[in-house]
Structures are given as C-alpha cells and as structure tokens.
Amino acid sequence: MSFEEFEHQARLYVLEAMDDDERASFEAARRQFGQPAESVIEECKRLNAAFALALRPQPPKQEAKAKLMALIQKSLAEKRATKA
Amino acid sequence: MSHETVNASRPSDEELMEGVRRQDPEALSQLYDRYSGVLKALAMRIVHNEAESEDLLQEIYMDIWNHSQNYTQEKGKALGWMVTLTRRRSIDRLRKRLSYARVEERLQHETEQPPGGRGHHSVDDDLEASDMRAVLTKIMGRLPPAQREAIELAYFQGMSQREIAAHTGIPLGTIKTRLELGLKKISDGLKGLKNEF
C-alpha cells in the first residue's frame, strides 16, 4: 500500500467502515509508516466530530443531569468507602 | 463546538478531561453542559428514540467518568473521543433493538434530507455553535446524494463497505469510490476550520 492509498483509506478506518480483511491490511501499513501514519489518522479523527457537530444539538431533559451527578456522587462515595 | 477558542478564560475540553481523570465531578458537570446536546443529538440520530437517547447519554457520561483513564491526548481531541464513545454505544444499541427492515424504511425517508435539518428543533444554540453547524452542514450538504447516503450508512448505521453494498444492491467498487470521494470532500472542507474542534 502506498502512503497516498493509506491517506485515502484512513478516513474509512476512522469511520470504522472497513471490513476485517481491509482493517488488518490497513493496520499493517499503519505500523509500517509509523509517525506520519499516526498524523494522518489524527487529522482524520476530526471527521468523527464533524458529523456530530453538524447535527442540531438536542438538550437532554432537565432532570437528567441531576440524576447523572447523583450517580457520580454515589460512585465517588463507594470508591472512598472501599479505600477506607 | 470546542468552546476554548471562543473564550480563553474557560477551561479547554482537554483540561476538563484531565479533571475527570482526577475524579472531579465539577469537570464532568462542565463537559456535560458543553456537549450533552451534541452527544444526545448524535445518539438520537442513530437510535431514533428519545427515551433511549436519554439512557444512552447517561451511560456515555458514566463511561467517560469510569474510563477517563483510557483517554490520553495522544488519542486525539477529547470531543472526538466522546463522539466515538457515543457513536459506538448508540450503534450497539441500534443493532440490538431494531430489525433491518425498520432501519431501511427510515433511511429511505431520511437520506433525502441534509444532516443538519434532522431531529427536534427545541433549542436556540449560541451563535458560535450555530455558525459552526451551518458551515459543517453546508460542507456535507454539497455532497452528491449517492455519496452522502453511503457516508450516512457508514457513520450513522455503522455499516462496513460490504454491508453498504449488500444493503443498497450497488457494487462494492462503486460504494468504495463513493465513500472515498465523499469523505475526501468533507475532509478538504474541514481544513478551513482547523483548530475549531
């Protein structure tokens, strides 16, 4: 695989759209190309966020955050109790 | 949006993730305020169910809290990591719940609309977020419908290239070309938004 082909396929890799055999081949090339390959993948990861950011945000229900933070506090208390 | 570029006095996403790694609830609270709307919209876009999206959102933030040690800045921006978590969890949920027939029916209707125009419109976002979204929607809206459909099947339904080919009845080579061309166009469009997220 040439580096140019790697660059093209990196977008598919980041979107997890590759089939197993393609992914194995891509990951072998990733190891072969080293740091330049990592930089390409890093850049492509922006695609993932872009698709989400293109959607109109939908605020969760008012009570959802309070429920989450109560679970977080409970989890913290359990961790502290385990340590003590 | 990554708000650190909007207001330098606010902690960056990465600084908040560092706080979460230290198990600081306030850091998680700020990440929630900043991105719960975006992550819920993504979950909703994938599972098409309000109650399940709410459940997923809670699970995702618990994941962020419990697995923050797995996040390092070497893995990329915090937002990208959170979006990946959301997407994977939502697609898993979708696969467990929905039959393919039901998905097909919805997709047929939805692929006719640009991505930014979907979902409930119950919130007035801040101006910066709206501007960013408008730019991203424009980039994606410029894609030919066939390329957009292929990308949406991959991103929002978690299909591989072969699965898309089987689902649409279009040759695999054509699907590969559509995905590659479409994703390249989006990537090129994003270059003008460097450092924004």
Interface residues (C-beta under 8 A of the other chain):
Chain A: H8 R11 L12 L15 E16 A17 M18 D19 E22 E42 E43 C44 K45 R46 L47 N48 A49 A50 F51 A52 L53 A54 L55 R56 P57 Q58 P59 P60 K61 A64 K65 K67 L68 M69 L71 I72 Q73 S75 L76 K79
Chain B: M1 Q23 P25 L28 S29 Y32 D33 S36 G37 V38 L39 K40 A41 L42 M44 R45 S53 E54 L57 Q58 Y61 M62 W65 N66 G76 K77 L79 G80 V83 T84 T86 R87 P115 G116 G117 R118 G119 H120 H121 S122 V123 D125 A129 M132 R133 L136 T137 I139 M140 I151 A154 Y155 F156 G158 M159 S160 Q161 R162 I164 L179 E180 L183 K184 I186 S187 L190 F197
